[in-house]
Amino acid sequence: MNDDFEKYYENKEADEDSKSDARVITILITVLVVAATFWVANQ
């Protein structure tokens, strides 16, 4: 499994940055879905 990571990421720092970016995007999408649902429910 470690070899797979080396294939896609140059080093451990790049791997951590990618995981952090994925978390931020997931949180943003969740917030947007909740906000859109709330907005539609109040129309």
N, C-alpha and C positions, 0 to 999 in steps of 0.2 A: 504494500500500500504506500509505503514511503517513496518508492520509485515512481508511482503515479503522480504524487505531488510534485516531485522534481521535474516531471515531464511538463506540467502545466505552470508551475511557479518557479521563479529563479531562485528564491531563497525563502526562509521561514518568515521574514518580515513581509514579503509580498503576499504570502499566504494569509497572514494575519490581517493585512490591509483589505484583502478581498473579502474575508469573513466579516470584517467590520462594515464594509460597504454594503454587503448583503443584509446585515441586520438593520442598517439605517433605511435601506429601501423597503424592507418588510414593514418597519414601523410606519414609514410615510404612507405606504399603500393602505395599511390598516386604518390610520387616522383619516385618510381621504374617504375610505368606504364608510366609516362611521359618520363622518360629517355629511356625506351625500345622503345617507339613509336618514339621518336626522332632518336634513333640509327637505327631503321629499315628504317625510312624514308630517311635516308642519305646513305643507302647502295646502 
